[in-house]
């Protein structure tokens, strides 16, 4: 492949390719590692005979990896451009209707404000083929530690600063948005239940407790208790015409 100049803006201009060069002291390190393991297992199970788009893909780590494995996958990001990644916006995807069999949006939706989230879910529905799937990883404002903090101190523990996660919500609100935009929730798997001791250890020594996360993530706890939710949705083959006739009006 011909060399293409890398263009960075936003957090990638400020922080560099931080997903490619992981800092093991990063407090989200254990969650990120478990998330990526989940996504790789998911993509392998789906197989290479699908047209895939990774939206908000950052440096395009998964796009590069799976292109080299023979997958038909493209990447899109607002703040990064390379041989594997095109510039693009989830709220205004530059693709025709029903272009893809599978979409991934990993830790993307929460960066949008509430109005933008409406447009994003409408766009996800639009570019998926009937029966197509989307895998979304979404931080959950209603994780255990946040609930405890609100109960005891009247303060929510947000999943990041409000300027970064403008659309921070409890997972049930995200699931309701899926339903509103005719995306049926197939599964919802929680990662990192923020149990008090584990949460404190993760913040203090993220590199030393990654192995603990692999144990905690198999506990049969409700996904709504967890910090991160892996949500798979499906575009119904029977509601496509209904959606086209009743598509919600979205400002902007």
Secondary structure, DSSP 4 states (H G I P E B T S, - for coil): ------EE-HHHHHH-STTTS--TTSTTHHHHHHHHHHHHHHHHHH-SSSEEEEET-TTTHHHHHHHHTT-EEEEEESSEESSSEEE-BTTB-SS-TT-EEEEEEES-GGGS-HHHHHHHHHHHHHHEEEEEEEEEEEE-TT-HHHHHHHHHHS----SS-TTT-TT---HHHHHHHHHHTTEEEEEEEEEEE--HHHHHHHHH-GGGSHHHHHHHTTS---GGGEEEEEEEEEE-SSSHHHHHHHPPP---
